[in-house]
Amino acid sequence: RVGSMVFMVHDISDVPVDLSKLANFMKWKMATGICFGSMVVVWLVFRLSVLPLVIYKSVLFESILMLKNNIDPKLFLAYWYFFVILLGVIILLHATWFTMFIKMGYYLLVKGERHDFTEHKKGENLQQTPTKKEQ
């Protein structure tokens, strides 16, 4: 059950992410801004609200009730720790990526830059170097 809920949260919030990338690739300024704004809102609602406050909370506190259903406590705790650690890590990753989105939004709104930060390696020059024909 936990896996299907996590899967649903990720699938719902992936749609605006892909639309934002598509609009940016097509160089549609207005669509990029709209898709990016919807992506930030959907990401905030589903990955930073529903996942930690509903799903993670349920795994932490409500899943203990499963011990009343004649489940082996040792087996339950092994899986419980596994889910708690992995879901905690993915929530931390979502928070990290959300801060990257805020940074991209800052560059989009304030500086007018629309490049995808994920396509560039750190230290790599963001401007294209001229080819032999241009020199």
Summary of the structure (lengths in Angstrom):
residues: 135
radius of gyration: 20.4
end to end distance: 60.0
largest distance: 75.9
contacts: 323
relative contact order: 0.11
helix: 79%
strand: 0%
